[in-house]
Amino acid sequence: MKNYAFPWLSASMLAAILLPSSLLAQRLDAEKFCDVSGKAKRGYLSDVTVDNKAGKIDLLFCTKSTDKQVATQTYHFDTKYNLLGVDENSIPVEKVKGYRGENFSKNSVTLETSAPATGAGVVGMMGALEAFKNPAGTLLIRHRRTDYKWSWLGGGYRKKVKLLHTEKPKAESGAGYRLIDHVDDDANGGTLALVQENMKLSNMKAMKVGYHLLYFNDKAELTSDVYLDTDVAQTFVQMAPIGLDQDEEADDSQLPARDVAIMLAYTKGAGATKDKHPTTEYQYLRVSATGQVKEKIRVDSPVSAWLVSGFIPMNDGGVLAYGPANDDTKKHYAEALPDAKPGMTVEESFKAKNFQLGKIMNGQVAWITTTDLKEFEDKQKVPAGQKRTPDYTGKRFFVRQSMEAPNGDLLIGGQNFKMKGGNPGNSKFLDKMTGGDGNYKEPDHVYGDLLLFHFDKTGHLRAQYGVRRAENNATTSVAPNPQYFHPSVDGKSLYWNILEIDGWRTVNGLTEDGKMGGIFEPTMRETISYPSVTRISLADASIGAQKTFGVTKEGKYYVSNKYTTLPVGDENKQVVYFGENKSGKTLWFGQMPLE
């Protein structure tokens, strides 16, 4: 376009003046491409160094490895993404980022439950007696060893868990424990268990109705036993680390230990304690990874059936508990839950009518809000041009990301999902108990539409945003879409980044001698994805149009799974996407201003 009126203005500068600011969102103000050598393409990107003061970006590729040395190529760019030069070198293997030796192992323990010995398909009189003495759910400690092997495919460790022998711990009464739930402490190799004592006919008077918190170290030694005293029996609701879900396949060799949150509900009680606790009374506990109680708080819920799904840490030290709920206030939690339908879990059989959110802060409940499904539907908003309006239906919802916006609003992003295949209404224990074929299979997660819940700072829903995926394929069904949030420079908007998963690609190893075979294959698969961005206005809780980056007429460019963005310039003012094409031959830089 020629500009006769203002010859000193470029077309892009003129557009910036003439267009409203809302139309300037989600654009790249810089985009560059660079081909790499065949060596770098066959190798992997080991490290990225950004020196904003010097105006330099260095990309270090490992191109070949021996037992002692690693050949490298370093690509030097300026902070405008122009190639300055390429250096070849070699470094000792111990200098490679993240490398701590080819192999190492961690001993740890996890927990499982035993099953009574029974006949095939039938529980007879002896089987019933055995089940009473050794009921389903009896706690066993399973020793395990996690083997970590360095992979030159991507500069990280692959892991394989080997299960070893089991032990059966006992209480002081001589009875075993019934396992309620547990959280493995991967940082220290131990495990934290919430348990109850099994019934022991010879010592019924000594039975305790409360739960125990047991911590076993990596040698299966019981190092902590905290009894959670209670006047009325409680029902288990949820136990989970405080934080968002982590990828089970990720390199967890150096993960820090996280606090664990537990939510319990009360039962009706009997005699003098019959009406001791209201139907809507819960109890929240925050404990260390090793089981030391930090907080024990009464929670008065608006409803009696709140299926707490997880716990999100907040910037001010508070914790958000969230999950589906119904309208019941007359029955206690255990009574308000439905029986599991055939082939379904209790959670899947539960008909949620609300989404409940509660903030726990400074040893007390700051607030709890209940939002019904009708309000979610009424406040549904989608990007311009999108015909379908995905909704939260009260069923399974996987929380992928959360953020506290500059104005204090709370945003929770995730995906609807279903469970498919396997035996969702069965269990490993029942498979053994009923003489099953031993081919028990956990159901698979099948992920669907992307949703973003927008609450104000006190938990009241402002909007529900629903986005249809641009890519719907076999990979997107089994792999949840990563999500990220970036506030605008003025703090009035929020950029919702979704990585659109376009499938898998195979990554070949550096070596050709087959030594990486066996349990660690010389190739691996990784997802390939490109960014899709929408802009959320915090003032009026609206969503703008959806914009994808990396998709060009020449081909598609996918963000790096290891270095999705680069810290170039002021990260509060721009996002710099980084990646390559599917073959790894061409690098891609895309700079999006946070206007």
KEVO-823437 format. One record per residue (C-alpha): x, y, z; residue in three letters; residue number from 1. Coordinates in steps of 0.25 Angstrom, whole numbers. Each point is the difference from the previous one (the first is absolute). Last residue first. Layout:
% residues N
{atom {X,Y,Z},"ALA",NUM} ...
END
This chain:
% residues 595
{atom {-1,-17,96},"GLU",595} {atom {7,-13,4},"LEU",594} {atom {9,0,-13},"PRO",593} {atom {1,-13,-7},"MET",592} {atom {14,-4,-5},"GLN",591} {atom {1,-13,-9},"GLY",590} {atom {13,-7,-2},"PHE",589} {atom {1,-12,-8},"TRP",588} {atom {11,-10,-3},"LEU",587} {atom {1,-8,-13},"THR",586} {atom {5,-14,-1},"LYS",585} {atom {-7,-7,12},"GLY",584} {atom {-8,-9,-10},"SER",583} {atom {-13,5,6},"LYS",582} {atom {3,15,-1},"ASN",581} {atom {7,7,11},"GLU",580} {atom {-3,7,14},"GLY",579} {atom {1,13,7},"PHE",578} {atom {-11,9,5},"TYR",577} {atom {4,14,5},"VAL",576} {atom {-11,6,9},"VAL",575} {atom {1,15,2},"GLN",574} {atom {-2,11,10},"LYS",573} {atom {2,-6,14},"ASN",572} {atom {10,-9,-6},"GLU",571} {atom {9,12,-2},"ASP",570} {atom {10,-4,-11},"GLY",569} {atom {2,-15,-4},"VAL",568} {atom {-4,-10,11},"PRO",567} {atom {-2,-11,-11},"LEU",566} {atom {-14,-7,-1},"THR",565} {atom {-3,-15,-2},"THR",564} {atom {14,-4,4},"TYR",563} {atom {-1,-15,3},"LYS",562} {atom {-12,-4,-8},"ASN",561} {atom {5,9,-11},"SER",560} {atom {-11,7,-7},"VAL",559} {atom {-4,-5,-14},"TYR",558} {atom {1,6,-13},"TYR",557} {atom {-10,-3,-11},"LYS",556} {atom {2,1,-15},"GLY",555} {atom {3,10,-11},"GLU",554} {atom {-14,6,0},"LYS",553} {atom {2,3,15},"THR",552} {atom {-4,-6,13},"VAL",551} {atom {9,4,11},"GLY",550} {atom {-10,9,7},"PHE",549} {atom {-15,-2,2},"THR",548} {atom {-10,11,3},"LYS",547} {atom {-13,-2,7},"GLN",546} {atom {-9,13,1},"ALA",545} {atom {-3,7,12},"GLY",544} {atom {-6,-4,14},"ILE",543} {atom {-8,9,9},"SER",542} {atom {0,1,15},"ALA",541} {atom {-3,15,0},"ASP",540} {atom {12,6,6},"ALA",539} {atom {9,-12,0},"LEU",538} {atom {0,-1,-15},"SER",537} {atom {5,-14,-4},"ILE",536} {atom {8,-1,-13},"ARG",535} {atom {1,-13,-7},"THR",534} {atom {12,-8,-5},"VAL",533} {atom {3,-13,-7},"SER",532} {atom {15,-4,1},"PRO",531} {atom {6,-12,-8},"TYR",530} {atom {1,-15,4},"SER",529} {atom {8,-12,-3},"ILE",528} {atom {-1,-12,10},"THR",527} {atom {12,-8,2},"GLU",526} {atom {4,-14,-4},"ARG",525} {atom {13,-7,4},"MET",524} {atom {12,-7,-7},"THR",523} {atom {12,-8,5},"PRO",522} {atom {-10,-8,10},"GLU",521} {atom {3,-1,14},"PHE",520} {atom {-5,-13,6},"ILE",519} {atom {9,-7,-10},"GLY",518} {atom {7,9,-9},"GLY",517} {atom {9,12,3},"MET",516} {atom {13,-8,-4},"LYS",515} {atom {-6,-1,-14},"GLY",514} {atom {13,4,-7},"ASP",513} {atom {-6,12,-7},"GLU",512} {atom {1,11,10},"THR",511} {atom {-7,13,-1},"LEU",510} {atom {-14,-5,2},"GLY",509} {atom {-11,2,-9},"ASN",508} {atom {-13,8,3},"VAL",507} {atom {-13,-5,-5},"THR",506} {atom {-11,10,-2},"ARG",505} {atom {-14,1,6},"TRP",504} {atom {-13,7,-3},"GLY",503} {atom {-4,14,-3},"ASP",502} {atom {-2,4,15},"ILE",501} {atom {-5,15,1},"GLU",500} {atom {7,6,11},"LEU",499} {atom {-10,10,7},"ILE",498} {atom {4,14,4},"ASN",497} {atom {-10,9,7},"TRP",496} {atom {5,14,0},"TYR",495} {atom {-6,9,11},"LEU",494} {atom {-4,14,0},"SER",493} {atom {-1,12,8},"LYS",492} {atom {14,-1,6},"GLY",491} {atom {6,11,-8},"ASP",490} {atom {11,-9,-6},"VAL",489} {atom {-10,-11,-3},"SER",488} {atom {0,-12,10},"PRO",487} {atom {5,-14,-5},"HIS",486} {atom {-7,-13,2},"PHE",485} {atom {5,-14,-4},"TYR",484} {atom {-7,-13,-4},"GLN",483} {atom {5,-13,-4},"PRO",482} {atom {-10,-9,-8},"ASN",481} {atom {-4,-13,6},"PRO",480} {atom {6,-12,-7},"ALA",479} {atom {-9,-13,-2},"VAL",478} {atom {-11,6,-9},"SER",477} {atom {10,11,-6},"THR",476} {atom {9,-12,-6},"THR",475} {atom {-11,-7,-7},"ALA",474} {atom {-4,13,-7},"ASN",473} {atom {-8,13,2},"ASN",472} {atom {9,12,-3},"GLU",471} {atom {-7,14,0},"ALA",470} {atom {-5,-3,14},"ARG",469} {atom {-13,6,3},"ARG",468} {atom {1,11,11},"VAL",467} {atom {-10,3,11},"GLY",466} {atom {1,12,9},"TYR",465} {atom {-9,0,13},"GLN",464} {atom {-2,14,6},"ALA",463} {atom {-1,8,12},"ARG",462} {atom {-2,-11,10},"LEU",461} {atom {1,4,15},"HIS",460} {atom {13,-5,7},"GLY",459} {atom {3,12,9},"THR",458} {atom {11,5,-9},"LYS",457} {atom {-9,0,-12},"ASP",456} {atom {-2,-13,-8},"PHE",455} {atom {4,-3,-14},"HIS",454} {atom {-2,-15,-4},"PHE",453} {atom {8,-4,-12},"LEU",452} {atom {-4,-12,-8},"LEU",451} {atom {6,-9,-11},"LEU",450} {atom {-8,-10,-7},"ASP",449} {atom {3,-15,1},"GLY",448} {atom {10,-10,6},"TYR",447} {atom {-2,-15,0},"VAL",446} {atom {7,-6,12},"HIS",445} {atom {2,-15,0},"ASP",444} {atom {-6,-10,9},"PRO",443} {atom {10,-8,9},"GLU",442} {atom {1,-15,-5},"LYS",441} {atom {-2,-12,8},"TYR",440} {atom {5,-12,-8},"ASN",439} {atom {1,-9,12},"GLY",438} {atom {-10,-10,-6},"ASP",437} {atom {-10,2,11},"GLY",436} {atom {-1,-9,11},"GLY",435} {atom {-10,8,8},"THR",434} {atom {10,5,10},"MET",433} {atom {11,2,-9},"LYS",432} {atom {-8,10,-9},"ASP",431} {atom {-7,5,12},"LEU",430} {atom {14,5,5},"PHE",429} {atom {5,6,-13},"LYS",428} {atom {-13,8,0},"SER",427} {atom {-13,0,-7},"ASN",426} {atom {-10,12,-4},"GLY",425} {atom {10,6,-10},"PRO",424} {atom {4,-13,-6},"ASN",423} {atom {9,3,-12},"GLY",422} {atom {-6,8,-12},"GLY",421} {atom {-4,15,0},"LYS",420} {atom {1,11,11},"MET",419} {atom {-5,13,-4},"LYS",418} {atom {6,14,0},"PHE",417} {atom {-4,15,1},"ASN",416} {atom {12,9,-1},"GLN",415} {atom {8,10,8},"GLY",414} {atom {1,14,4},"GLY",413} {atom {-2,7,14},"ILE",412} {atom {0,15,0},"LEU",411} {atom {-1,8,13},"LEU",410} {atom {-2,15,0},"ASP",409} {atom {9,9,9},"GLY",408} {atom {2,11,-10},"ASN",407} {atom {13,-4,-5},"PRO",406} {atom {-5,-14,-3},"ALA",405} {atom {2,-12,10},"GLU",404} {atom {3,-12,-9},"MET",403} {atom {-4,-15,-2},"SER",402} {atom {4,-11,-9},"GLN",401} {atom {-4,-14,-5},"ARG",400} {atom {-12,-3,9},"VAL",399} {atom {-6,-13,-6},"PHE",398} {atom {-15,0,1},"PHE",397} {atom {-9,-12,1},"ARG",396} {atom {-15,3,1},"LYS",395} {atom {-7,12,4},"GLY",394} {atom {-3,4,-14},"THR",393} {atom {10,11,-2},"TYR",392} {atom {-4,5,-14},"ASP",391} {atom {6,0,-14},"PRO",390} {atom {-8,11,-9},"THR",389} {atom {1,-5,-15},"ARG",388} {atom {-1,11,-11},"LYS",387} {atom {14,6,2},"GLN",386} {atom {0,13,-9},"GLY",385} {atom {4,9,12},"ALA",384} {atom {6,-7,11},"PRO",383} {atom {-9,-6,11},"VAL",382} {atom {-8,5,12},"LYS",381} {atom {-8,-8,10},"GLN",380} {atom {-6,8,11},"LYS",379} {atom {-14,-6,-1},"ASP",378} {atom {5,-14,-1},"GLU",377} {atom {9,1,12},"PHE",376} {atom {-12,7,7},"GLU",375} {atom {-9,-12,-3},"LYS",374} {atom {11,-10,4},"LEU",373} {atom {-1,6,15},"ASP",372} {atom {11,8,6},"THR",371} {atom {3,-3,15},"THR",370} {atom {10,10,7},"THR",369} {atom {8,-2,13},"ILE",368} {atom {8,11,7},"TRP",367} {atom {12,3,9},"ALA",366} {atom {-1,-14,7},"VAL",365} {atom {10,1,11},"GLN",364} {atom {14,-3,4},"GLY",363} {atom {7,12,-7},"ASN",362} {atom {-7,-3,-13},"MET",361} {atom {-10,-11,-6},"ILE",360} {atom {-7,4,-12},"LYS",359} {atom {-12,-8,-5},"GLY",358} {atom {-6,-3,-14},"LEU",357} {atom {-12,-8,-3},"GLN",356} {atom {-5,-4,-14},"PHE",355} {atom {-15,-3,0},"ASN",354} {atom {-10,-10,-4},"LYS",353} {atom {8,-12,0},"ALA",352} {atom {-6,-13,-3},"LYS",351} {atom {9,-11,6},"PHE",350} {atom {1,-13,-7},"SER",349} {atom {14,4,-6},"GLU",348} {atom {5,3,14},"GLU",347} {atom {-6,-13,6},"VAL",346} {atom {8,-7,-11},"THR",345} {atom {-7,-6,-12},"MET",344} {atom {-1,-14,-7},"GLY",343} {atom {-13,-3,7},"PRO",342} {atom {-5,13,7},"LYS",341} {atom {7,4,13},"ALA",340} {atom {-9,2,11},"ASP",339} {atom {-4,15,2},"PRO",338} {atom {7,9,10},"LEU",337} {atom {-9,8,10},"ALA",336} {atom {1,-11,10},"GLU",335} {atom {15,1,1},"ALA",334} {atom {0,15,0},"TYR",333} {atom {-11,2,11},"HIS",332} {atom {-14,1,-4},"LYS",331} {atom {-9,13,1},"LYS",330} {atom {8,10,-8},"THR",329} {atom {0,-6,-14},"ASP",328} {atom {2,10,-11},"ASP",327} {atom {11,-7,-8},"ASN",326} {atom {15,2,-1},"ALA",325} {atom {11,0,-10},"PRO",324} {atom {14,4,4},"GLY",323} {atom {10,10,6},"TYR",322} {atom {9,3,12},"ALA",321} {atom {8,13,-2},"LEU",320} {atom {12,1,10},"VAL",319} {atom {5,13,6},"GLY",318} {atom {14,4,0},"GLY",317} {atom {-2,14,-6},"ASP",316} {atom {4,-5,-14},"ASN",315} {atom {-10,-11,1},"MET",314} {atom {2,-16,0},"PRO",313} {atom {-10,-8,-7},"ILE",312} {atom {-7,-12,6},"PHE",311} {atom {-7,-11,-7},"GLY",310} {atom {-13,-7,-3},"SER",309} {atom {-9,2,12},"VAL",308} {atom {-13,-8,-2},"LEU",307} {atom {-9,10,8},"TRP",306} {atom {-12,-8,5},"ALA",305} {atom {-5,7,13},"SER",304} {atom {-3,14,-6},"VAL",303} {atom {3,14,4},"PRO",302} {atom {13,-5,6},"SER",301} {atom {4,3,14},"ASP",300} {atom {15,-3,1},"VAL",299} {atom {7,-3,13},"ARG",298} {atom {15,2,-1},"ILE",297} {atom {12,-9,4},"LYS",296} {atom {13,7,-5},"GLU",295} {atom {15,-4,1},"LYS",294} {atom {-2,-15,2},"VAL",293} {atom {13,-8,-1},"GLN",292} {atom {-1,-11,-10},"GLY",291} {atom {13,-1,-8},"THR",290} {atom {-4,8,-12},"ALA",289} {atom {-5,11,10},"SER",288} {atom {-15,0,4},"VAL",287} {atom {-11,10,-3},"ARG",286} {atom {-13,-5,6},"LEU",285} {atom {-15,4,-3},"TYR",284} {atom {-12,-5,7},"GLN",283} {atom {-14,0,-5},"TYR",282} {atom {-13,4,6},"GLU",281} {atom {-12,0,-9},"THR",280} {atom {-8,-11,7},"THR",279} {atom {1,8,13},"PRO",278} {atom {9,-7,10},"HIS",277} {atom {-4,-4,14},"LYS",276} {atom {-14,-4,-4},"ASP",275} {atom {2,-15,4},"LYS",274} {atom {11,2,9},"THR",273} {atom {-7,-3,13},"ALA",272} {atom {-6,-13,-6},"GLY",271} {atom {6,-2,-14},"ALA",270} {atom {8,7,-11},"GLY",269} {atom {-6,6,-13},"LYS",268} {atom {14,-1,-7},"THR",267} {atom {10,12,-2},"TYR",266} {atom {7,4,-12},"ALA",265} {atom {15,-1,-3},"LEU",264} {atom {9,9,-9},"MET",263} {atom {15,-3,-1},"ILE",262} {atom {11,9,-5},"ALA",261} {atom {14,-4,-3},"VAL",260} {atom {13,9,1},"ASP",259} {atom {9,-2,-12},"ARG",258} {atom {14,-6,0},"ALA",257} {atom {10,6,-11},"PRO",256} {atom {2,-7,-13},"LEU",255} {atom {14,-5,-3},"GLN",254} {atom {-2,-13,-6},"SER",253} {atom {-13,3,-5},"ASP",252} {atom {3,-1,-15},"ASP",251} {atom {-14,0,-6},"ALA",250} {atom {-8,-12,-3},"GLU",249} {atom {-11,2,10},"GLU",248} {atom {-2,14,-5},"ASP",247} {atom {-4,9,12},"GLN",246} {atom {-13,4,5},"ASP",245} {atom {-2,14,6},"LEU",244} {atom {4,3,14},"GLY",243} {atom {-2,-4,15},"ILE",242} {atom {2,-15,0},"PRO",241} {atom {-13,-8,1},"ALA",240} {atom {-9,-6,10},"MET",239} {atom {-15,0,-3},"GLN",238} {atom {-14,-3,7},"VAL",237} {atom {2,-10,11},"PHE",236} {atom {-11,-2,9},"THR",235} {atom {1,3,15},"GLN",234} {atom {-4,-8,12},"ALA",233} {atom {-5,10,12},"VAL",232} {atom {8,4,12},"ASP",231} {atom {13,1,-9},"THR",230} {atom {15,-1,3},"ASP",229} {atom {9,0,-13},"LEU",228} {atom {11,-9,5},"TYR",227} {atom {14,4,-5},"VAL",226} {atom {9,-12,-3},"ASP",225} {atom {14,4,-5},"SER",224} {atom {13,-7,-3},"THR",223} {atom {-6,-13,-4},"LEU",222} {atom {12,-7,-7},"GLU",221} {atom {-3,-4,-14},"ALA",220} {atom {15,2,-4},"LYS",219} {atom {-4,12,-9},"ASP",218} {atom {-7,6,12},"ASN",217} {atom {-14,-3,5},"PHE",216} {atom {-10,10,5},"TYR",215} {atom {-13,-3,6},"LEU",214} {atom {-11,9,2},"LEU",213} {atom {-10,-8,9},"HIS",212} {atom {-15,2,-2},"TYR",211} {atom {-11,0,12},"GLY",210} {atom {-9,-11,4},"VAL",209} {atom {10,-6,10},"LYS",208} {atom {-1,-15,4},"MET",207} {atom {5,-3,14},"ALA",206} {atom {-14,-6,4},"LYS",205} {atom {0,-9,-12},"MET",204} {atom {13,-7,4},"ASN",203} {atom {-2,-15,-2},"SER",202} {atom {-9,2,-12},"LEU",201} {atom {10,9,-7},"LYS",200} {atom {-6,10,-10},"MET",199} {atom {9,7,-9},"ASN",198} {atom {7,13,4},"GLU",197} {atom {-3,12,-9},"GLN",196} {atom {10,6,-10},"VAL",195} {atom {5,13,-7},"LEU",194} {atom {13,-4,-5},"ALA",193} {atom {13,9,-3},"LEU",192} {atom {11,-6,-9},"THR",191} {atom {15,0,0},"GLY",190} {atom {10,2,-11},"GLY",189} {atom {5,13,5},"ASN",188} {atom {-4,9,-12},"ALA",187} {atom {-10,-10,-5},"ASP",186} {atom {-9,1,12},"ASP",185} {atom {-11,-9,-4},"ASP",184} {atom {-14,4,4},"VAL",183} {atom {-10,-10,7},"HIS",182} {atom {-14,-3,1},"ASP",181} {atom {-10,-8,9},"ILE",180} {atom {9,-12,3},"LEU",179} {atom {-6,-9,11},"ARG",178} {atom {11,-3,10},"TYR",177} {atom {4,-13,6},"GLY",176} {atom {-4,-5,14},"ALA",175} {atom {10,-3,11},"GLY",174} {atom {-6,11,10},"SER",173} {atom {13,8,-2},"GLU",172} {atom {-3,1,-15},"ALA",171} {atom {6,-9,-10},"LYS",170} {atom {8,2,-13},"PRO",169} {atom {-1,-11,-11},"LYS",168} {atom {12,-1,-9},"GLU",167} {atom {2,-1,-15},"THR",166} {atom {11,-4,-9},"HIS",165} {atom {5,7,-13},"LEU",164} {atom {-6,9,-10},"LEU",163} {atom {9,5,-11},"LYS",162} {atom {-3,15,-5},"VAL",161} {atom {7,4,-13},"LYS",160} {atom {5,14,-2},"LYS",159} {atom {5,8,-11},"ARG",158} {atom {10,11,3},"TYR",157} {atom {2,13,-7},"GLY",156} {atom {7,6,-12},"GLY",155} {atom {-10,-2,-11},"GLY",154} {atom {4,-13,-8},"LEU",153} {atom {13,-1,8},"TRP",152} {atom {-7,-8,10},"SER",151} {atom {6,-1,14},"TRP",150} {atom {-5,-13,7},"LYS",149} {atom {-8,1,13},"TYR",148} {atom {-4,-13,7},"ASP",147} {atom {-11,2,11},"THR",146} {atom {0,-11,10},"ARG",145} {atom {-12,-5,7},"ARG",144} {atom {-5,-6,14},"HIS",143} {atom {-14,-2,1},"ARG",142} {atom {-6,3,14},"ILE",141} {atom {-14,-8,2},"LEU",140} {atom {-12,6,6},"LEU",139} {atom {-13,-8,1},"THR",138} {atom {-10,6,-10},"GLY",137} {atom {-9,-12,-1},"ALA",136} {atom {-1,-6,14},"PRO",135} {atom {10,-10,7},"ASN",134} {atom {-8,-6,11},"LYS",133} {atom {-13,3,-6},"PHE",132} {atom {5,-4,-14},"ALA",131} {atom {5,-13,6},"GLU",130} {atom {-13,-3,6},"LEU",129} {atom {-7,3,-13},"ALA",128} {atom {10,-9,-7},"GLY",127} {atom {-3,-11,9},"MET",126} {atom {-15,1,-2},"MET",125} {atom {2,1,-15},"GLY",124} {atom {3,11,-9},"VAL",123} {atom {-2,-5,-14},"VAL",122} {atom {6,4,-13},"GLY",121} {atom {12,-9,1},"ALA",120} {atom {2,-3,15},"GLY",119} {atom {5,10,10},"THR",118} {atom {13,5,6},"ALA",117} {atom {-2,14,5},"PRO",116} {atom {5,12,-8},"ALA",115} {atom {11,9,5},"SER",114} {atom {1,15,-2},"THR",113} {atom {11,9,-6},"GLU",112} {atom {10,10,5},"LEU",111} {atom {13,6,-6},"THR",110} {atom {14,-1,5},"VAL",109} {atom {13,5,-5},"SER",108} {atom {14,-3,-5},"ASN",107} {atom {6,9,-10},"LYS",106} {atom {9,-4,-11},"SER",105} {atom {11,6,-8},"PHE",104} {atom {5,-1,-14},"ASN",103} {atom {8,8,-11},"GLU",102} {atom {5,10,10},"GLY",101} {atom {-5,13,5},"ARG",100} {atom {-3,7,-12},"TYR",99} {atom {-10,12,1},"GLY",98} {atom {7,9,-9},"LYS",97} {atom {12,-7,-7},"VAL",96} {atom {13,3,8},"LYS",95} {atom {1,-14,5},"GLU",94} {atom {1,-5,-14},"VAL",93} {atom {13,8,-2},"PRO",92} {atom {-1,10,-11},"ILE",91} {atom {2,1,-15},"SER",90} {atom {0,12,-9},"ASN",89} {atom {-6,5,-13},"GLU",88} {atom {-4,15,-1},"ASP",87} {atom {-11,6,-9},"VAL",86} {atom {-2,15,-3},"GLY",85} {atom {-8,12,1},"LEU",84} {atom {-14,-5,-3},"LEU",83} {atom {-11,11,1},"ASN",82} {atom {-10,-2,10},"TYR",81} {atom {-2,15,4},"LYS",80} {atom {6,-4,13},"THR",79} {atom {13,-4,-7},"ASP",78} {atom {3,-14,-4},"PHE",77} {atom {11,-10,3},"HIS",76} {atom {-1,-14,-4},"TYR",75} {atom {8,-9,8},"THR",74} {atom {4,-14,-5},"GLN",73} {atom {4,-11,9},"THR",72} {atom {8,-13,1},"ALA",71} {atom {-1,-7,13},"VAL",70} {atom {12,-7,6},"GLN",69} {atom {3,-11,11},"LYS",68} {atom {-9,-12,-4},"ASP",67} {atom {-2,5,-14},"THR",66} {atom {-11,9,-5},"SER",65} {atom {-4,8,-13},"LYS",64} {atom {-8,12,-3},"THR",63} {atom {-3,7,13},"CYS",62} {atom {-6,13,-4},"PHE",61} {atom {3,13,7},"LEU",60} {atom {-9,12,-3},"LEU",59} {atom {6,14,3},"ASP",58} {atom {-9,12,1},"ILE",57} {atom {7,14,0},"LYS",56} {atom {-3,14,3},"GLY",55} {atom {11,2,9},"ALA",54} {atom {-9,5,11},"LYS",53} {atom {-11,-10,-4},"ASN",52} {atom {9,-12,2},"ASP",51} {atom {-8,-12,-4},"VAL",50} {atom {6,-14,2},"THR",49} {atom {-7,-12,-6},"VAL",48} {atom {5,-14,3},"ASP",47} {atom {0,-14,-5},"SER",46} {atom {-7,1,-13},"LEU",45} {atom {0,-14,-6},"TYR",44} {atom {8,-7,-11},"GLY",43} {atom {-4,-5,-14},"ARG",42} {atom {-4,15,-3},"LYS",41} {atom {12,5,6},"ALA",40} {atom {9,-9,-9},"LYS",39} {atom {-8,3,-12},"GLY",38} {atom {3,14,1},"SER",37} {atom {-11,10,5},"VAL",36} {atom {-9,9,-8},"ASP",35} {atom {-5,13,5},"CYS",34} {atom {-14,7,1},"PHE",33} {atom {-4,13,5},"LYS",32} {atom {-13,6,5},"GLU",31} {atom {-1,14,7},"ALA",30} {atom {-12,9,3},"ASP",29} {atom {-9,-13,1},"LEU",28} {atom {-14,3,3},"ARG",27} {atom {-10,-4,11},"GLN",26} {atom {-6,13,3},"ALA",25} {atom {0,12,-10},"LEU",24} {atom {-14,-1,-2},"LEU",23} {atom {-4,4,14},"SER",22} {atom {9,12,-1},"SER",21} {atom {-8,6,-10},"PRO",20} {atom {6,1,-14},"LEU",19} {atom {5,13,-6},"LEU",18} {atom {13,2,7},"ILE",17} {atom {5,-14,0},"ALA",16} {atom {-4,-1,-14},"ALA",15} {atom {8,12,-4},"LEU",14} {atom {12,-6,7},"MET",13} {atom {-2,-14,-7},"SER",12} {atom {-1,7,-14},"ALA",11} {atom {13,8,3},"SER",10} {atom {-1,15,3},"LEU",9} {atom {10,10,-6},"TRP",8} {atom {-9,2,-13},"PRO",7} {atom {-12,5,8},"PHE",6} {atom {-11,4,-9},"ALA",5} {atom {5,-9,-12},"TYR",4} {atom {1,-13,7},"ASN",3} {atom {1,-11,-10},"LYS",2} {atom {-6,-14,4},"MET",1} 
END
